[in-house]
Structures are given as structure tokens and as C-alpha cells.
Amino acid sequence: MKKGIAVAGNMLVDTIYPIDHYPGIGELANIGDNITRATGGAVCNVIVDLAKLDKALPLTALGVIGMDDNGRYIKESLSNHKNIDLSQIVHEGTTSFTAVMSDINVKQRTFFHSRGANAKFSMEHIDWDNLNVDLLHIGYILLLDELDKPDEEFGTKMARLLATAKARGIKTSIDVVSDSEGRFKAIVPPALKFSDYCIINEIEAERTTGITLRDDYGILEKNMDLALVAIKAMGVSKWIVVHAPEGGYGLDCTSGEIVKLKSLSLPDGYIKGTNGAGDAFCSGVLYGAYSEKSLQSAIELGIGCAACSLSEPGATEGMLSCEEVLKLYNKMK
């Protein structure tokens, strides 16, 4: 019998400011009236998307938040979904938050982030004996300070956490945040050794492998094949999936199958914001993996989930049920 998915890591509150352009130093940008607040981070975004995809799916949130207004807002928001277990959320420090500057013209976002309680999250915050799940997804590597620290035996504390989960029979999945190339090469590879699934974007894949994946004309698909194989060589055991504005790219590490699917052709005016689209894609792939779908079917679901997310300015408001997401995908592909 299936036991569900745990989502661990970053939990925060996003305040999204619509701006007319991103200013240079010393310049002025105008903020529109439609300022919104939403939960964010890998835990809040992915777990809510999963809860909407399947209201019967057992879900467990793992992370650290403060006993403050933002912390209460996170718990209230997640409690709206009855299939999310909040009992393992720990209260410590100040809740992490991000000011998101969302350029309404070019549809790009810039983030001003306070690490807060997320920096404290460690494997000691997890009640392992009462974590009864099939799959553990954690994000974001490079934005969880305690877990990014070195570990003499495993390379990083994140790698130790993933190894602990696998030793308990739990499949593991990771996501990464875009950061400097030097930090990628030091911190990401140890975690990949203990990951069943790796779901990242093309920038993160490029910085992990050192293989150029984009030029002035778009994605370099031949290089994408090389990057997928290179990440497999770092230890990922089941699927490597890379998402980009152009589409989704994946490698089944068992069969060697490579899947490449284009993003949906969305009508003019459809995109209301890009905040959370990557997490939405991730939730679709995770649900596909958990449901034992093929890699291609999982990427199709991921692309459909990303399109749903793009339909609303917040990260999770646009998500639909799995059936509805697939209808959208088949209609627009």
C-alpha cells in the first residue's frame, strides 16, 4: 500500500511586488497596486501543488518556521489542504521570507531573500521513526545552510540526510537553487550519490556539470544529452529531469532512455506570472514518479503543471487536479 510523499526544506513567505521594470542602481521603479502575499519555497509550493493534483495523496511537510506572523500564515495556508500532515514542522527562529520583484513587462522575477529559520533545518529536525512515506523530496540544495555544511563521511550533511532516508527504504528526490558555479561543484555532487530523482532547471544542470546548455539561440539539445549522462555518472539512480522555458528533458538511468518534450504553446495574455513554475513542474514529475508512470508521462504532467502555475501570479493558485492538468496539456500541446 502506498504511504505518500514527504517534502522537506525551504518554507517561506513571498511578498510579490509587480514592477514596471527592474531599475539600475540609484534608479526608480514603480510598484503596482496588486501586491500579493503567498507561501513559497520548495516545501510550500511543491506540497500544495501535490495536494491539488491528488486530494487523496498522503503528504508530510518537513521544515522549520518561526512562531511569528509569517509562520502562522504558512501553517494556516497549508492547513487548508486536509491531506498535508503538519505535525513535523518545527518552530525555531524567524520565518524565512522573500521580497519578489516581478517585472510585469518581461515576466521575470528578482528575489531579495532572508534565510531565517530555513538556515537551521537539519536532519535532527526530522522524526525519522514516525516518517512513514515512500518518497522524500528536499529543496533547495545551496539554500539550506546547515545541510550545505561539510560532512566527513558523506561529503555534505544533505548527503547524510539522503543516505539516512535511503537506508530506511525511502526513495529520495532533490532540487537545487541557482547559485555560483563554484558552490555547485562543491555541494551538489555529494547529494546526487544518494538521490533517486534529480529535478532541476537548465542553469542548475549547467553549473552542476560545467556543460554549456544555452546560447543566444536557445537550448543546446546535444549538450543536454551530455549533461544528463554526466549527472547520472554522479550517482542519480532513477530519473534526471531538467526543465527550461523551452521544455522538459529527462534521462531514465535504468533504461538509458532520453525524453525531450516541448513546452506548451500558450496564448497571448495567458501568463500572469512565473513565480513557482519550476516547483509546479517538479510536483508533476514527482507525482509521476510516485504513481509509477513512465518518464515521458511524468514530464508531460510536469509541463502541464508548469502551465497551470503560469496562469496565476502566485506560485500555486493555478494548479488543478491531475486529470484537469492532463486535459490542459493535451489541448495545448
N, C-alpha and C positions, 0 to 999 in steps of 0.2 A: 504493500500500500504506500502511495506517495505521501511524503511528510512535509513538503513545502520548501520554501526558499527563505534564507536569511540574507538581508542586505546590511552591510556594515560600512562604517567610515564617516564621511563628512555629512554633518547635519547643520544647516544654517538658515538664516532668513535673508532673502534677496529683497531689496527695495529697488524697483526698476524705474528709472527716470528716462522718459522719452525726450531726446535732444535733437535739435535741428542739424547739428554737425558736431564732430569731435574737434575741440579747439586746440590750437597750439599753445605753448607756454605763454601766459600773460594775456591770452585772448578770451573772448566771451562766447559762450554758447547758451542758447535759450532752452529752458526746460518747459515742456508742455504740461497741460493740466492733468493728464491721465497718469498720475504717479500711482503705482501699484505695489503692494507688498505680497510676497509669496514665500513659501518654504522652498529651499533649494539644497544643493549638494547631492552627492550620489545616493545617499540613503533616502532622503525625502523625495527626490524626483523619481528614481527607479522604482522604489517600493509603491508609490502611489500609482505610477503607470501600470505596474503589475497588478495592483489591486483592481484597477479599472478594466484591465484586459480580461481578468477572470475573478469574479467576486467570490468564488468558492476556493481560491488558491490560498493555502495557509502561508502567512508571511510573518517574519520576525525582524524587527528593527534593532540594530546594534549600534550604539554610539554614545557620545557624551554631550550634554547640553547643560546650560546654567539654570538656576532657579530664578529666572528673570522673565521679563515680558516676552522676549523673543523665544525663550524656552517654552513658556506656556503656549505661545502661538503655534509652535511646532507640534506639541502634543495634542492640542485641540484640533489642528488640521489633520493629523494622521488618525486621530480617533474617529473621524468621520467615516473611515473605512473599517468595517467590522472584522475583516479578515486579517488586519495587521495587529500583531501582538507587540505591545509597547512595554512589556514588563522588564525587558533587559536594557532599556535606556537608562543611563547613569546620569546623575546630576552632579556637576562639579564645575567650578569656574564660571566664566561668562560665555553665553551662547555666541557662536561664530556668526558673523553677518557679512554681507557683501552689498555695496552700492553699485548697481549695474547701470552704466550709461549706454542706452540703446539708441543708436542713430537711426531715426525714422526714415531717412532717405536711402542709405546704403545697406540697411538691415544688418549692421554689425554692432557688436557689444564690446564694451571695455569694463573691466572689473576692478573695483577697489575693495580688497578683502581684509577682514580682521580674523585671524586664525582662531583666537579664543579657545573654547573648550575642545575643539577638534584636535588641537595640538597635543592634548593629553591622552587621547584614545590609545589604548594598548590592549594586548591580548588578555591582560589581567582583568579588564572590564567585562569580559565575556564569561558567562556562567556555562562552561563547557558541558557540565554534566546534565544540564537542562536544555541544551541546544539540540533539539531533535528535528533536524532538517536534512534534506537530500543535497542541497546546493547552497554554498555560501559565496555571495558576490561582495567584493570590497572595492571601494574607490574613495578618494583617489590617491594612488601612489604619488609621491612628491608633494602632497599637501596634507600629510598626517605625520607631524614632526616626530612623535615618539616612535612610530612604526618605521619611519625612514632611517632611524639610527642604526649604526653597525651592530652586527651580532657575530661573535667569533665563530660560531658553528655553522650558521645558515647564511651569513653574508649581511642580512638585514633582519630587523625584528619583524618586518612584514613577512619575510620568507619563513621565519619561525612560526608565525601565526598560521600561514597557509599550510605548512607542513603538519602542524598540530591538527588542523581540520581534516586533512587527508588521512592522517593516522587514525582518525575516528570514523572513517568511511564517508566523509562529506566531500562531494565534488567542489572544486574551487574555481572562481572566476575573478578576474581583476580588470580594473580600468585605471587610467593614468591621467594626470593633468598636464597640460603643455607647460614646459619649463625649459631651462637651458640645457643644451646638448650634454654638457659635462655632467650634470646631475643625473640625467637619464642613464648614461653609461655606467655610473657608479651604483645606482639604486634600483633600477628596474630589472636588470638581468637576474639577480638572485631570486626575486619573486617569481619570475617566469618558470624557474625549475620546479615549482610546486603548484603551477596553475594548470587546470584542465582547460579553461577557456580564457582567452585574452581578447577583449573587445575595446579597441582604441581608434583614434582618428588618424588621418594620414600624416599629420605633423608629428604626432607621438610615435608612429611607426618609423618615420624617417629618422627621428632623433634617437630612437632605440637601436636602430640598425646602422645608421650612417649612410644609408642608401637614399639618394635623391628621388623623391616621389612626385614632385611637381615642378613644372617650368612655366613660362609665360603663357603656354597654350593649354595648360591643364594637367591632369593626372598622367604620369608616365606608366602605362599599364605593364609594359615589360619589366620595368623596375619593381612594380608592385609584386609581381610573381617572386622576384628575388628576395624582397623584404619579407614576404610571408614565409618563405622557406628559411630565411635567416632567423626569424623569430621562433619557428619550430625547433631549429637547432639549439636554441637557448633553453628548451625544455618543456614547452607547452605540449600537452599530451593529446588534446581532442580537437578543438577548433581555435583558429586565429581569425578574427574578423576585424577588418578595417573599414571605417566609414568616412566618407568625404562628401562634399556637396554634389559631386558627380554620380555617386552611387555607393554600393557596398561590395566589398571584396573579401573572400574568405578562403581558407585552406582547411580541409579535413585532414588532420595529421595522421589518421589511421589509414585512409584510402589513398591519400595524395591528391584527391580531387580539389581543383581550384574553381571557385564560383565567382563570376563577375556580373553584377546586375546594376542597371542604370537607375538613378533616382527618378521619381515620378515627374511628369510634365504638369506642373501646377499652373492654373490660370492666373492671369494678371489680377493683382489685388488679394490673392489667396493668403500670402504670407503676412501675418500680423506681428511676428517676432521670431527670433531664432533661439531664445533662451530655453534651454532644456532639450533641444532637438537631438543632441548626441546621447543624452541619457534615455530619451524615448526610443531611439534606435537600439540602444543597449538592452532595454527592457524587452523589446520584441525578440531579439536574438536569445536572451536568457530564457524567455518563455518557450521559445522553440526548442532550446536545448533540454529544458526540464520536461517538455512534452514529448521528447524523443522524435522530433521532426528531423527531416533531412537538413543539411546545411543550407541548401538553396531555399527551402521553405522558411527557415529561420531568418535568413537575410531578407526575403520578401516581406515577412512580418515586421522586421526591423525598419525597413524603408517605409512601409505603411505607417508605422508608429511615429516615425520622424515627421512624416507629412501631417499627421494629426496634430502633433505638437506645434508645427509651424502655423496652424490655423488660428492660434490664440497667442496673445502677447506673453502670458505666463508659461511656466515650464510644463505643467501637467493638465491645464484646463481643457485642452483639445483632445485628450486621449479618449478612445472609445473601447468597446468590448472587442475581443479578438475577432469575432465574426464580422463586426462592422468595419474593423481595420482592413481585413482581407477584402471585403466588398469594395472599399475605397481604393485599395491597391489595384485590384483587377479592373476597376472602372477607369483609372487614370494611367495605367502602365502603357 
